[in-house]
């Protein structure tokens, strides 16, 4: 049996075939080139079994305008083209939705009463609050409804809700809630409103800031209002644990993850600067998740023009449909498609791709649940390769030697491939990675 919810997840320019830089992250440019990127990506993703796509930045970045809808006229032709193409391919398109947190900077600046607390609670710290509305403010609830009503008017198929990214209100009314209870309450309340207006929309909750190991009654209540909950940071328990299996069985909705190690594509880099297949870390996670009863996964998109990213996308899609298959077979199946290889050559390609991944995570940086960034997220111009910087020099040397060996073994394969251009791009991305390593060692 396949995963029920096989979902792609990104900020809108993550799949761009050209780098986007020069402004504060997240950059949400929309143009003809990006629409074509989405057409191409959706086509390939549907072939490999993905059935939904949650995009952040369809409408705004940090700030909804005061009148909400004025964000849309210039973006509308592009958004409608993306939605139309997705619907023709059978892909449901959802918008990321900040719930009382994320997207409200300008609204709070114009109307400070929306926040009701000068401070906020953010990832275990108390900080100045410029971003988080108060759930107990009647005005804030109306703003949240207006945002939902606008999004529904655009024809999107659902919402990927997240309440924790910019923290939470800690006024006297809100402070009595635990973080898990607060985020579950605001997302559940918003979900109920959406259901009252459009009961057919797909709804999910990102578990950022929540502990799925606590307050099970609250989570069960939330699960009655949404299609799935994502345990972003692995709080539901270790793979195979009775705690995790019991939780997944108890919740009335599907439960999933973001695949363990969340590899976030670099927005500002040239698209062949990195070679980073991450099939095994996601694949092993998928197999364990399925065995424990998880039936949803959100996969962070890569860049289709980058062969390491493309193979990973397709291998992940294969495993979400065939979760009991081996990672090696998933990699070979994907490599056969990406490079146009026969079975024997595809197995060789898969071996090489997995060896690059295994060497990085074995010698340079141990895999872990959570976000993996190539460059600093908040830089304006292309940033330094932080995934290589300040790592063990011996590990980098081993990694470099492995990549050079992979490069040598790939070159003779070109004549046997139906898509030699993919191999050329693969070799270029290896050279890009070697260039960054050589600058450090």
C-alpha positions in Angstrom: 0.0 0.0 0.0 1.3 3.5 -0.9 1.4 6.5 1.3 -1.9 8.4 1.1 -0.5 11.9 1.1 2.6 12.2 -1.1 3.2 15.9 -0.9 5.8 18.3 -2.3 6.8 21.3 -0.2 8.7 24.4 -0.9 9.0 28.2 -1.1 7.9 29.3 -4.5 11.4 29.9 -6.0 13.1 26.8 -4.7 12.6 24.9 -8.0 13.7 27.8 -10.2 16.2 26.9 -12.9 17.9 30.2 -12.4 19.3 31.5 -9.2 17.3 34.3 -7.4 19.1 36.7 -5.2 19.6 40.4 -4.3 16.7 40.7 -1.7 15.7 39.4 1.7 14.7 35.8 1.9 12.2 34.5 0.9 12.2 35.8 -2.6 8.9 35.1 -4.2 9.4 36.3 -7.8 6.8 35.0 -10.3 7.4 35.2 -14.0 7.0 33.2 -17.2 10.2 31.3 -16.6 9.1 30.1 -13.2 5.7 29.1 -14.5 7.5 26.8 -17.0 9.6 25.4 -14.2 6.4 24.5 -12.4 4.9 22.9 -15.5 8.0 20.7 -15.9 8.3 19.9 -12.2 4.6 19.0 -11.8 4.8 16.8 -14.9 7.7 14.8 -13.5 6.4 14.7 -10.0 3.0 13.3 -11.1 4.7 10.6 -13.1 6.5 9.5 -9.9 3.4 9.4 -7.8 3.2 12.8 -5.9 -0.4 13.9 -5.5 -0.2 17.3 -3.8 2.0 20.3 -3.6 2.2 22.9 -0.8 3.8 26.2 -2.0 4.7 29.0 0.4 5.0 32.4 -1.2 2.2 32.0 -3.8 0.8 35.3 -2.6 3.1 37.1 -0.1 6.4 36.8 1.7 6.6 38.3 5.2 3.6 40.6 5.0 0.1 40.5 3.8 -1.0 44.1 2.7 -3.6 45.7 4.9 -6.3 45.2 2.4 -5.1 41.5 1.8 -6.2 41.2 -1.9 -3.9 43.9 -3.4 -1.1 41.4 -3.3 -2.7 39.4 -6.1 -3.5 41.3 -9.3 0.1 41.2 -10.7 0.6 37.6 -9.6 -2.8 36.3 -10.6 -2.0 35.3 -14.3 1.1 33.3 -13.1 -0.6 31.6 -10.2 -3.6 30.7 -12.4 -1.4 29.1 -15.0 0.3 27.0 -12.3 -3.0 25.9 -10.8 -4.5 25.1 -14.2 -1.5 23.0 -15.2 -1.5 21.1 -11.8 -5.2 20.4 -12.1 -4.9 19.1 -15.6 -2.3 16.7 -14.3 -4.3 15.6 -11.2 -2.1 17.4 -8.7 -3.7 19.3 -5.8 -2.1 22.7 -5.1 -2.1 24.0 -1.6 -0.8 27.3 -0.2 1.3 27.5 2.9 -0.6 29.5 5.5 0.9 31.2 8.5 -1.6 30.9 11.3 -1.5 34.0 13.5 2.3 33.9 12.9 4.2 34.6 9.6 2.8 37.0 7.1 1.5 39.6 9.5 4.4 42.1 10.0 2.8 45.0 8.1 -0.6 44.4 9.6 0.8 44.5 13.1 2.8 47.6 12.3 -0.3 49.3 11.2 -2.5 48.0 14.0 -0.4 47.0 17.1 -3.5 45.9 18.9 -3.4 42.7 16.8 -0.6 41.3 19.0 -1.7 42.2 22.6 1.8 41.4 23.9 5.0 43.3 23.4 7.0 40.1 23.7 6.6 36.6 22.1 7.8 33.1 22.8 10.0 31.8 20.0 11.8 28.5 20.1 12.3 28.5 23.8 13.2 32.2 24.1 11.3 35.4 24.8 11.8 38.1 22.2 10.3 41.3 21.0 7.1 40.6 19.1 6.6 42.2 15.7 5.2 39.2 13.9 2.7 37.1 16.0 -0.9 38.1 16.3 -2.9 37.1 19.5 -5.4 34.3 19.1 -7.6 36.0 21.7 -7.8 39.2 19.9 -11.2 39.6 18.1 -9.5 41.8 15.5 -6.8 39.2 14.8 -9.4 36.5 14.3 -11.1 38.7 11.7 -7.8 39.2 10.0 -7.2 35.5 9.9 -10.6 34.9 8.4 -10.0 37.6 5.7 -6.7 35.9 4.8 -8.4 32.5 4.5 -11.3 34.0 2.5 -8.9 35.6 0.0 -7.0 32.4 -0.5 -10.2 30.4 -1.1 -11.2 32.9 -3.8 -8.1 32.0 -5.8 -9.1 28.4 -6.5 -6.3 26.7 -4.4 -7.1 23.2 -3.3 -6.1 23.5 0.4 -3.8 24.8 3.1 -0.6 23.7 4.7 -1.0 25.5 8.0 1.8 26.5 10.4 1.5 28.5 13.5 5.0 28.5 15.1 7.5 29.9 12.6 7.6 33.5 14.0 6.6 32.5 17.5 3.5 32.9 19.6 1.7 35.4 21.7 2.3 35.3 25.5 -0.4 37.7 26.7 -2.2 36.6 29.9 -4.9 34.8 27.9 -2.4 32.9 25.7 0.3 32.2 28.2 -1.8 29.5 30.0 -1.4 27.3 27.0 1.5 25.0 26.4 3.2 25.5 23.0 1.6 22.3 21.7 -1.8 23.2 23.0 -1.6 26.7 21.6 -0.5 25.8 18.1 -3.1 23.0 18.0 -5.8 25.4 19.1 -5.0 28.1 16.6 -4.6 25.6 13.7 -7.7 23.7 14.7 -9.8 26.8 15.0 -8.6 28.0 11.6 -9.3 24.6 10.1 -12.8 24.6 11.4 -13.4 27.9 9.7 -12.0 26.7 6.4 -14.2 23.5 6.7 -17.3 25.7 7.3 -16.6 27.7 4.1 -15.1 24.9 1.9 -15.4 21.4 3.3 -13.6 19.7 0.4 -10.3 21.5 0.8 -7.3 19.5 1.8 -5.8 20.6 5.2 -2.6 19.8 6.9 -0.8 21.1 10.0 3.0 21.4 10.2 4.1 20.4 13.7 6.8 23.0 14.0 6.9 24.1 17.6 4.7 21.2 18.8 5.6 18.0 20.7 3.7 15.1 19.4 4.8 13.1 22.4 2.6 15.2 24.7 -1.0 16.1 25.2 -2.4 13.3 23.0 -6.0 14.4 23.6 -5.3 17.8 22.1 -3.7 16.2 19.1 -6.6 13.8 18.6 -9.0 16.8 18.7 -6.8 18.6 16.1 -6.7 15.4 14.0 -10.5 15.5 13.6 -10.3 18.7 11.6 -7.4 18.0 9.2 -6.2 15.5 6.7 -2.7 15.0 8.1 -0.3 16.3 10.7 3.4 16.5 10.0 5.9 15.8 12.8 8.6 18.1 11.5 11.2 17.6 14.1 10.7 14.0 15.1 9.0 14.5 18.4 6.7 11.5 18.1 9.3 9.0 19.2 12.1 6.9 17.7 11.4 4.8 14.6 9.9 1.5 15.7 9.0 2.7 19.2 5.7 1.7 20.8 5.1 5.4 21.6 5.3 6.4 17.9 3.2 3.5 16.6 0.6 4.0 19.3 0.3 7.7 18.5 -0.1 7.1 14.8 -2.8 4.5 15.5 -4.7 6.8 17.8 -4.9 9.9 15.7 -8.0 10.2 13.5 -6.0 11.8 10.6 -2.8 10.6 8.8 0.5 11.4 10.4 3.7 12.0 8.5 7.1 13.7 8.5 9.3 15.8 6.1 11.5 12.8 5.5 13.9 13.3 8.4 16.8 15.3 7.0 15.2 18.2 5.2 17.5 19.3 2.3 16.6 22.9 1.4 17.8 23.9 -2.1 19.9 27.0 -2.2 17.9 29.8 -3.8 20.9 32.0 -4.7 23.4 29.5 -6.2 23.9 28.6 -9.7 21.9 25.4 -10.2 24.9 23.1 -11.0 27.0 24.3 -8.1 26.1 21.3 -5.8 25.9 17.5 -6.3 24.0 16.1 -3.3 21.8 13.1 -3.9 20.1 12.3 -0.6 18.2 9.1 -1.4 19.2 6.9 1.5 18.6 9.4 4.4 15.1 10.1 3.0 14.5 6.5 1.8 15.4 4.8 5.1 13.2 7.3 6.9 10.3 6.6 4.6 10.5 2.8 5.1 10.6 3.2 8.9 7.8 5.8 8.8 5.6 3.4 6.8 6.3 0.5 9.1 5.2 2.6 12.1 1.9 3.5 10.5 2.8 6.9 9.0 0.9 7.6 5.8 1.9 11.1 4.9 5.2 12.8 3.9 6.1 16.2 2.7 9.2 16.2 0.5 11.2 19.4 0.1 11.6 20.0 -3.6 15.0 20.3 -5.3 16.0 21.7 -8.7 15.0 19.5 -11.6 17.9 20.6 -13.8 20.3 19.3 -11.1 20.6 15.5 -11.7 21.3 14.7 -8.0 18.1 16.5 -7.0 16.2 14.9 -9.9 17.2 11.4 -9.0 16.4 12.0 -5.4 12.9 13.4 -6.2 12.0 10.3 -8.3 13.5 7.8 -5.9 11.5 9.4 -3.0 8.4 9.3 -5.2 9.0 5.6 -6.0 9.4 4.7 -2.3 6.3 6.6 -1.3 4.4 4.4 -3.6 6.5 1.3 -2.8 7.6 1.8 0.8 8.7 -1.8 1.3 11.1 -1.7 -1.7 14.8 -1.3 -1.1 16.5 2.1 -1.3 19.0 0.6 -3.8 16.3 -0.4 -6.2 14.5 3.0 -5.9 17.8 4.7 -6.7 18.4 2.5 -9.7 14.8 2.9 -11.0 15.1 6.7 -10.8 18.6 6.7 -12.3 17.3 4.7 -15.3 14.8 7.4 -16.0 17.0 10.5 -15.4 19.9 9.3 -17.4 18.2 7.0 -19.9 20.1 4.0 -18.8 19.6 0.2 -19.2 19.2 -1.9 -16.0 22.8 -2.7 -15.5 24.0 0.8 -16.1 21.3 2.2 -13.9 22.5 -0.1 -11.0 26.0 1.3 -11.5 24.7 4.9 -11.5 22.7 4.2 -8.3 25.8 2.7 -6.6 27.8 5.8 -7.4 25.1 8.3 -6.3 24.6 6.4 -3.1 28.4 6.3 -2.5 28.5 10.1 -2.7 25.7 10.4 -0.1 27.1 7.8 2.2 30.6 9.4 2.1 29.3 12.9 3.0 27.1 11.7 5.8 29.7 9.2 7.0 32.8 11.5 6.9 31.7 15.1 6.8 28.4 15.6 8.6 26.2 13.0 10.4 22.6 13.0 9.2 20.0 14.3 11.6 16.4 15.2 11.6 15.9 18.8 10.8 16.8 21.4 8.2 19.9 21.0 6.0 21.1 24.2 4.3 23.8 24.6 1.7 24.2 28.3 2.3 23.1 30.8 5.0 19.3 31.1 4.6 19.1 34.8 5.2 21.9 36.1 3.1 21.0 38.4 0.2 23.7 37.4 -2.3 25.0 33.9 -2.9 26.4 32.6 0.4 29.3 30.5 1.5 28.9 26.7 1.4 28.1 26.2 5.1 27.4 22.5 4.5 31.2 22.1 3.9 32.6 24.9 6.0 34.1 24.2 9.4 33.8 20.4 8.8 36.6 17.9 9.6 39.4 18.4 7.0 40.1 14.7 6.8 36.4 14.1 6.1 36.5 16.7 3.3 39.5 15.0 1.8 37.8 11.6 1.8 34.7 13.2 0.4 36.7 14.9 -2.3 38.5 11.7 -3.3 35.1 9.9 -3.5 33.7 12.5 -5.8 36.8 12.4 -8.0 36.5 8.6 -8.2 32.8 9.0 -9.1 33.6 11.5 -11.8 36.1 9.1 -13.3 33.6 6.2 -13.3 30.8 8.3 -14.8 32.7 9.7 -17.8 32.8 6.4 -19.8 29.1 5.8 -19.4 28.0 8.7 -21.7 27.9 6.7 -24.9 25.6 4.1 -23.4 23.0 6.6 -22.2 19.9 7.8 -24.0 20.1 11.1 -22.1 23.8 12.0 -22.1 23.0 15.7 -21.3 21.9 14.6 -17.8 25.3 13.0 -17.3 27.0 16.2 -18.5 25.0 18.2 -16.0 25.9 15.7 -13.3 29.6 16.0 -14.0 29.3 19.8 -14.0 27.6 19.7 -10.5 30.4 17.4 -9.2 32.9 20.0 -10.5 31.0 22.7 -8.7 31.1 20.8 -5.4 34.9 20.0 -5.9 35.5 23.8 -6.4 33.9 24.6 -3.1 35.8 21.8 -1.3 39.1 23.0 -2.8 38.5 26.5 -1.6 38.3 25.2 1.9 41.0 22.6 2.0 
